[in-house]
Structures are given as C-alpha cells and as structure tokens.
Amino acid sequence: MKTRDLAFGLYADEQGLAWVSGLIADAVGSRSARITGESVTDSFAGSELSTADVYDFLAEQWAVEHPAQDSASRQLIELRVHLVCSLRTWRAIRKAVIDGLCPEGSAPHTCRVPWMAS
C-alpha cells in the first residue's frame, strides 16, 4: 500500500470544513485505508499562487447560489488528506466523498460547500 492524497479546493467556514472532513473520515472508515495526516492550506508550496488564485470561482459560485447570505467567515482553501491505501481503494474513497459533496446528482442544485476535486 502507498501513501496517496485526496485534495479538494473548498470555499468553506470552520463548520463546512468539519463537514467535509467528516465525509472523508466516513468514506475511509468503511474501507481498508488509514488517514495519516491532513492539512489545510491557503497557498501552494513552491508556487506563487494562492488558493484564492486557483479556486476563486468557488467564491463566485457561493455568491450566485446564496445571494442573501453573508460569506464573512468563508475562505478559499485546499484540504489535503494523506491516506495509506491501494489505488483501487483511493478511487472508491474519492468517489464516495464526491457523491457525499453532491448527493442530489447531476440536476442543478445548491452546494452546501462549493468545492473542486484536484
């Protein structure tokens, strides 16, 4: 088994980040995988780009989908979770998390936490 990363760009507050982390933990817990670390960053190592530069469209998505809500505590971040698992298990976990982030399917809907899998 190898160490593999799951990475998601998010426009989230603390509550939204906790919810996404919980989705990942649930997906990992039901499979033969182990979380070995988690990091939340607002910039990319070795790059001049910030997460705001890369994921700025997520803030725009929030504004369109939630026009009457204040986004004061939301930030553009990247959540990176380090897993020890097989490639097949990593793919299953990634799919389960994405399905959890968008449980309504492909019909138009409002995301609880705007996100992008990277």
KEFI-335183 format. One record per atom (N, C-alpha, C): residue number from 1; residue in three letters; x, y, z. Coordinates in Angstrom, 1 decimal. Layout:
# residues N
{NUM ALA {X Y Z}}
...
***
This chain:
# residues 118
{1 MET {0.8 -1.2 0.0}}
{1 MET {0.0 0.0 0.0}}
{1 MET {0.9 1.2 0.0}}
{2 LYS {0.4 2.3 -0.7}}
{2 LYS {1.1 3.5 -0.8}}
{2 LYS {0.4 4.6 -0.1}}
{3 THR {1.1 5.7 0.2}}
{3 THR {0.5 6.9 0.7}}
{3 THR {0.0 7.7 -0.6}}
{4 ARG {-1.3 8.1 -0.5}}
{4 ARG {-1.9 8.8 -1.6}}
{4 ARG {-2.6 10.0 -1.0}}
{5 ASP {-2.9 11.0 -1.8}}
{5 ASP {-3.5 12.2 -1.3}}
{5 ASP {-4.9 12.4 -1.9}}
{6 LEU {-5.8 12.9 -1.1}}
{6 LEU {-7.1 13.4 -1.6}}
{6 LEU {-7.0 14.9 -1.5}}
{7 ALA {-7.3 15.7 -2.5}}
{7 ALA {-7.2 17.1 -2.4}}
{7 ALA {-8.5 17.8 -2.9}}
{8 PHE {-9.0 18.7 -2.1}}
{8 PHE {-10.2 19.4 -2.5}}
{8 PHE {-10.1 20.9 -2.3}}
{9 GLY {-10.3 21.7 -3.3}}
{9 GLY {-10.5 23.1 -3.1}}
{9 GLY {-11.8 23.4 -2.6}}
{10 LEU {-11.9 24.2 -1.5}}
{10 LEU {-13.2 24.5 -0.8}}
{10 LEU {-13.4 26.0 -0.6}}
{11 TYR {-14.6 26.4 -0.6}}
{11 TYR {-14.9 27.7 -0.1}}
{11 TYR {-15.8 27.5 1.1}}
{12 ALA {-15.1 27.4 2.3}}
{12 ALA {-15.8 26.9 3.5}}
{12 ALA {-15.4 27.7 4.7}}
{13 ASP {-16.3 27.7 5.7}}
{13 ASP {-16.1 28.2 7.0}}
{13 ASP {-15.6 27.0 7.9}}
{14 GLU {-15.4 27.2 9.1}}
{14 GLU {-15.0 26.1 10.0}}
{14 GLU {-16.0 24.9 10.0}}
{15 GLN {-17.3 25.3 10.1}}
{15 GLN {-18.3 24.2 10.1}}
{15 GLN {-18.3 23.4 8.8}}
{16 GLY {-18.2 24.1 7.6}}
{16 GLY {-18.2 23.4 6.4}}
{16 GLY {-16.9 22.6 6.2}}
{17 LEU {-15.8 23.0 6.7}}
{17 LEU {-14.6 22.3 6.7}}
{17 LEU {-14.7 21.0 7.5}}
{18 ALA {-15.3 21.1 8.7}}
{18 ALA {-15.6 20.0 9.6}}
{18 ALA {-16.5 19.0 8.9}}
{19 TRP {-17.5 19.5 8.2}}
{19 TRP {-18.4 18.6 7.5}}
{19 TRP {-17.7 17.8 6.4}}
{20 VAL {-16.9 18.5 5.6}}
{20 VAL {-16.1 17.8 4.5}}
{20 VAL {-15.2 16.8 5.1}}
{21 SER {-14.5 17.1 6.2}}
{21 SER {-13.5 16.2 6.9}}
{21 SER {-14.3 15.0 7.4}}
{22 GLY {-15.5 15.2 7.9}}
{22 GLY {-16.3 14.1 8.3}}
{22 GLY {-16.7 13.2 7.2}}
{23 LEU {-17.1 13.7 6.0}}
{23 LEU {-17.4 12.9 4.9}}
{23 LEU {-16.2 12.0 4.5}}
{24 ILE {-15.0 12.6 4.5}}
{24 ILE {-13.8 11.9 4.2}}
{24 ILE {-13.5 10.8 5.2}}
{25 ALA {-13.6 11.1 6.5}}
{25 ALA {-13.4 10.1 7.5}}
{25 ALA {-14.4 8.9 7.4}}
{26 ASP {-15.7 9.2 7.1}}
{26 ASP {-16.7 8.2 6.9}}
{26 ASP {-16.3 7.3 5.8}}
{27 ALA {-15.9 7.9 4.7}}
{27 ALA {-15.6 7.1 3.5}}
{27 ALA {-14.3 6.2 3.7}}
{28 VAL {-13.4 6.8 4.5}}
{28 VAL {-12.2 6.0 4.8}}
{28 VAL {-12.5 4.9 5.8}}
{29 GLY {-13.3 5.2 6.8}}
{29 GLY {-13.6 4.2 7.8}}
{29 GLY {-14.3 3.0 7.3}}
{30 SER {-15.0 3.0 6.2}}
{30 SER {-15.7 1.9 5.7}}
{30 SER {-14.9 1.1 4.7}}
{31 ARG {-13.6 1.4 4.6}}
{31 ARG {-12.7 0.7 3.6}}
{31 ARG {-11.4 0.4 4.3}}
{32 SER {-10.6 -0.4 3.6}}
{32 SER {-9.3 -0.8 4.2}}
{32 SER {-8.3 0.3 3.8}}
{33 ALA {-8.4 1.4 4.6}}
{33 ALA {-7.5 2.6 4.4}}
{33 ALA {-7.3 3.2 5.7}}
{34 ARG {-6.2 4.1 5.8}}
{34 ARG {-5.9 4.8 7.0}}
{34 ARG {-5.5 6.2 6.7}}
{35 ILE {-6.0 7.2 7.4}}
{35 ILE {-5.6 8.5 7.3}}
{35 ILE {-4.4 8.7 8.1}}
{36 THR {-3.3 9.3 7.4}}
{36 THR {-2.1 9.5 8.1}}
{36 THR {-1.8 11.0 8.4}}
{37 GLY {-2.6 11.8 7.8}}
{37 GLY {-2.4 13.3 8.0}}
{37 GLY {-3.4 14.1 7.2}}
{38 GLU {-3.6 15.3 7.6}}
{38 GLU {-4.5 16.2 7.0}}
{38 GLU {-3.9 17.6 7.1}}
{39 SER {-4.0 18.4 6.0}}
{39 SER {-3.5 19.8 6.0}}
{39 SER {-4.5 20.7 5.3}}
{40 VAL {-4.6 21.9 5.8}}
{40 VAL {-5.5 22.9 5.2}}
{40 VAL {-4.6 24.1 4.9}}
{41 THR {-4.5 24.4 3.6}}
{41 THR {-3.6 25.5 3.2}}
{41 THR {-4.3 26.6 2.4}}
{42 ASP {-3.7 27.7 2.4}}
{42 ASP {-4.2 28.9 1.6}}
{42 ASP {-3.2 29.3 0.6}}
{43 SER {-2.2 28.5 0.4}}
{43 SER {-1.2 28.7 -0.7}}
{43 SER {-0.6 27.4 -1.1}}
{44 PHE {0.1 27.4 -2.2}}
{44 PHE {0.7 26.1 -2.7}}
{44 PHE {2.2 26.2 -2.5}}
{45 ALA {2.7 25.1 -2.0}}
{45 ALA {4.1 25.1 -1.7}}
{45 ALA {4.9 25.1 -3.0}}
{46 GLY {6.0 26.0 -3.0}}
{46 GLY {6.8 26.1 -4.2}}
{46 GLY {6.2 26.9 -5.4}}
{47 SER {5.1 27.6 -5.1}}
{47 SER {4.4 28.3 -6.1}}
{47 SER {4.1 29.7 -5.6}}
{48 GLU {3.9 30.7 -6.5}}
{48 GLU {3.5 32.0 -6.1}}
{48 GLU {1.9 32.1 -6.0}}
{49 LEU {1.3 31.0 -6.4}}
{49 LEU {-0.2 31.0 -6.5}}
{49 LEU {-0.8 30.7 -5.1}}
{50 SER {-1.8 31.4 -4.8}}
{50 SER {-2.6 31.1 -3.5}}
{50 SER {-3.8 30.3 -3.9}}
{51 THR {-4.5 29.8 -2.9}}
{51 THR {-5.7 29.0 -3.2}}
{51 THR {-6.8 30.0 -3.7}}
{52 ALA {-6.7 31.3 -3.3}}
{52 ALA {-7.7 32.2 -3.8}}
{52 ALA {-7.5 32.5 -5.3}}
{53 ASP {-6.2 32.4 -5.8}}
{53 ASP {-5.9 32.5 -7.2}}
{53 ASP {-6.5 31.3 -8.0}}
{54 VAL {-6.4 30.1 -7.5}}
{54 VAL {-6.8 28.9 -8.2}}
{54 VAL {-8.3 28.6 -8.0}}
{55 TYR {-8.9 28.8 -6.9}}
{55 TYR {-10.2 28.5 -6.6}}
{55 TYR {-11.2 29.6 -6.5}}
{56 ASP {-10.9 30.8 -7.1}}
{56 ASP {-11.7 32.0 -7.0}}
{56 ASP {-13.1 31.8 -7.5}}
{57 PHE {-13.3 30.9 -8.5}}
{57 PHE {-14.6 30.7 -9.0}}
{57 PHE {-15.6 30.1 -8.0}}
{58 LEU {-15.0 29.4 -6.9}}
{58 LEU {-15.9 28.8 -5.9}}
{58 LEU {-16.6 29.9 -5.0}}
{59 ALA {-15.9 31.1 -4.8}}
{59 ALA {-16.5 32.2 -4.1}}
{59 ALA {-17.6 32.8 -5.0}}
{60 GLU {-17.4 32.8 -6.3}}
{60 GLU {-18.4 33.3 -7.2}}
{60 GLU {-19.6 32.4 -7.2}}
{61 GLN {-19.3 31.1 -7.2}}
{61 GLN {-20.4 30.1 -7.1}}
{61 GLN {-21.3 30.3 -5.9}}
{62 TRP {-20.6 30.5 -4.7}}
{62 TRP {-21.3 30.8 -3.5}}
{62 TRP {-22.2 32.0 -3.6}}
{63 ALA {-21.7 33.1 -4.1}}
{63 ALA {-22.4 34.3 -4.3}}
{63 ALA {-23.7 34.2 -5.1}}
{64 VAL {-23.5 33.4 -6.2}}
{64 VAL {-24.7 33.1 -7.1}}
{64 VAL {-25.7 32.2 -6.4}}
{65 GLU {-25.3 31.2 -5.7}}
{65 GLU {-26.2 30.2 -5.2}}
{65 GLU {-26.8 30.7 -3.8}}
{66 HIS {-26.1 31.6 -3.1}}
{66 HIS {-26.6 32.1 -1.8}}
{66 HIS {-26.6 33.6 -1.8}}
{67 PRO {-27.4 34.2 -2.6}}
{67 PRO {-27.3 35.7 -2.8}}
{67 PRO {-27.7 36.5 -1.5}}
{68 ALA {-28.5 35.9 -0.6}}
{68 ALA {-28.9 36.7 0.6}}
{68 ALA {-28.1 36.3 1.8}}
{69 GLN {-27.1 35.4 1.7}}
{69 GLN {-26.3 35.0 2.8}}
{69 GLN {-24.9 35.7 2.8}}
{70 ASP {-24.5 36.0 4.0}}
{70 ASP {-23.1 36.6 4.2}}
{70 ASP {-22.1 35.5 4.2}}
{71 SER {-21.0 35.8 3.5}}
{71 SER {-19.9 34.8 3.4}}
{71 SER {-18.7 35.2 4.3}}
{72 ALA {-18.9 36.0 5.3}}
{72 ALA {-17.8 36.6 6.1}}
{72 ALA {-16.8 35.6 6.5}}
{73 SER {-17.1 34.5 7.1}}
{73 SER {-16.1 33.6 7.6}}
{73 SER {-15.6 32.5 6.6}}
{74 ARG {-16.1 32.5 5.4}}
{74 ARG {-15.7 31.5 4.4}}
{74 ARG {-14.4 31.9 3.8}}
{75 GLN {-13.6 30.9 3.5}}
{75 GLN {-12.2 31.2 2.9}}
{75 GLN {-12.0 30.2 1.8}}
{76 LEU {-11.2 30.6 0.8}}
{76 LEU {-10.8 29.7 -0.2}}
{76 LEU {-9.6 28.9 0.3}}
{77 ILE {-9.7 27.6 0.4}}
{77 ILE {-8.7 26.8 1.0}}
{77 ILE {-8.5 25.5 0.2}}
{78 GLU {-7.5 24.8 0.5}}
{78 GLU {-7.3 23.4 -0.1}}
{78 GLU {-7.2 22.5 1.1}}
{79 LEU {-8.0 21.5 1.1}}
{79 LEU {-7.9 20.4 2.1}}
{79 LEU {-7.2 19.2 1.5}}
{80 ARG {-6.2 18.8 2.1}}
{80 ARG {-5.4 17.7 1.6}}
{80 ARG {-5.3 16.6 2.7}}
{81 VAL {-5.8 15.4 2.3}}
{81 VAL {-5.8 14.3 3.3}}
{81 VAL {-4.9 13.2 2.8}}
{82 HIS {-4.0 12.8 3.6}}
{82 HIS {-3.0 11.7 3.2}}
{82 HIS {-3.5 10.4 3.7}}
{83 LEU {-3.6 9.4 2.8}}
{83 LEU {-4.1 8.1 3.1}}
{83 LEU {-3.1 7.0 2.7}}
{84 VAL {-3.2 5.9 3.5}}
{84 VAL {-2.4 4.8 3.1}}
{84 VAL {-3.5 3.8 2.6}}
{85 CYS {-3.4 3.4 1.3}}
{85 CYS {-4.4 2.5 0.7}}
{85 CYS {-3.9 2.1 -0.7}}
{86 SER {-4.6 1.2 -1.3}}
{86 SER {-4.4 0.8 -2.6}}
{86 SER {-5.0 1.9 -3.6}}
{87 LEU {-4.6 1.9 -4.8}}
{87 LEU {-5.2 2.8 -5.8}}
{87 LEU {-6.7 2.5 -6.0}}
{88 ARG {-7.1 1.3 -6.0}}
{88 ARG {-8.5 0.9 -6.1}}
{88 ARG {-9.3 1.5 -4.9}}
{89 THR {-8.8 1.4 -3.7}}
{89 THR {-9.4 1.9 -2.5}}
{89 THR {-9.5 3.4 -2.6}}
{90 TRP {-8.4 4.1 -3.0}}
{90 TRP {-8.3 5.5 -3.1}}
{90 TRP {-9.4 6.0 -4.1}}
{91 ARG {-9.5 5.3 -5.2}}
{91 ARG {-10.6 5.7 -6.2}}
{91 ARG {-12.0 5.6 -5.6}}
{92 ALA {-12.2 4.5 -4.8}}
{92 ALA {-13.5 4.3 -4.2}}
{92 ALA {-13.8 5.4 -3.1}}
{93 ILE {-12.8 5.7 -2.4}}
{93 ILE {-13.0 6.8 -1.3}}
{93 ILE {-13.2 8.1 -2.0}}
{94 ARG {-12.5 8.5 -3.0}}
{94 ARG {-12.7 9.7 -3.7}}
{94 ARG {-14.1 9.8 -4.3}}
{95 LYS {-14.6 8.7 -4.9}}
{95 LYS {-15.9 8.7 -5.5}}
{95 LYS {-17.0 8.9 -4.4}}
{96 ALA {-16.8 8.2 -3.3}}
{96 ALA {-17.7 8.3 -2.2}}
{96 ALA {-17.8 9.7 -1.6}}
{97 VAL {-16.6 10.4 -1.5}}
{97 VAL {-16.6 11.8 -1.0}}
{97 VAL {-17.3 12.7 -2.0}}
{98 ILE {-17.0 12.6 -3.2}}
{98 ILE {-17.6 13.4 -4.2}}
{98 ILE {-19.1 13.2 -4.3}}
{99 ASP {-19.6 12.0 -4.1}}
{99 ASP {-21.0 11.7 -4.1}}
{99 ASP {-21.6 12.3 -2.8}}
{100 GLY {-20.9 12.3 -1.7}}
{100 GLY {-21.4 13.0 -0.5}}
{100 GLY {-21.4 14.5 -0.6}}
{101 LEU {-20.5 15.1 -1.3}}
{101 LEU {-20.5 16.5 -1.5}}
{101 LEU {-21.7 17.0 -2.4}}
{102 CYS {-22.1 16.1 -3.3}}
{102 CYS {-23.2 16.5 -4.2}}
{102 CYS {-24.2 15.3 -4.3}}
{103 PRO {-24.9 15.1 -3.2}}
{103 PRO {-25.8 13.9 -3.1}}
{103 PRO {-27.0 14.0 -4.0}}
{104 GLU {-27.3 15.2 -4.5}}
{104 GLU {-28.5 15.4 -5.4}}
{104 GLU {-28.3 14.9 -6.8}}
{105 GLY {-27.1 14.5 -7.2}}
{105 GLY {-26.9 14.0 -8.5}}
{105 GLY {-26.5 15.2 -9.5}}
{106 SER {-26.8 15.0 -10.7}}
{106 SER {-26.4 15.9 -11.8}}
{106 SER {-27.4 17.1 -12.0}}
{107 ALA {-28.6 17.0 -11.4}}
{107 ALA {-29.6 18.1 -11.6}}
{107 ALA {-29.1 19.3 -10.9}}
{108 PRO {-29.4 20.5 -11.4}}
{108 PRO {-29.0 21.8 -10.8}}
{108 PRO {-29.4 21.8 -9.3}}
{109 HIS {-28.5 22.2 -8.4}}
{109 HIS {-28.7 22.3 -7.0}}
{109 HIS {-27.7 23.3 -6.4}}
{110 THR {-27.9 23.6 -5.1}}
{110 THR {-27.0 24.5 -4.4}}
{110 THR {-26.1 23.6 -3.5}}
{111 CYS {-24.8 23.8 -3.7}}
{111 CYS {-23.8 23.1 -2.9}}
{111 CYS {-23.7 23.7 -1.5}}
{112 ARG {-23.7 22.8 -0.5}}
{112 ARG {-23.5 23.2 0.9}}
{112 ARG {-22.2 23.9 1.1}}
{113 VAL {-21.2 23.3 0.5}}
{113 VAL {-19.8 23.8 0.4}}
{113 VAL {-19.3 23.8 -1.0}}
{114 PRO {-19.1 24.9 -1.7}}
{114 PRO {-18.6 24.9 -3.0}}
{114 PRO {-17.2 24.2 -3.0}}
{115 TRP {-17.0 23.3 -4.0}}
{115 TRP {-15.8 22.5 -3.9}}
{115 TRP {-15.3 22.2 -5.3}}
{116 MET {-14.0 21.7 -5.4}}
{116 MET {-13.4 21.2 -6.6}}
{116 MET {-12.5 20.1 -6.2}}
{117 ALA {-12.6 19.0 -6.8}}
{117 ALA {-11.6 17.9 -6.6}}
{117 ALA {-10.4 18.2 -7.4}}
{118 SER {-9.2 18.1 -6.8}}
{118 SER {-8.0 18.4 -7.6}}
{118 SER {-7.1 17.2 -7.5}}
***
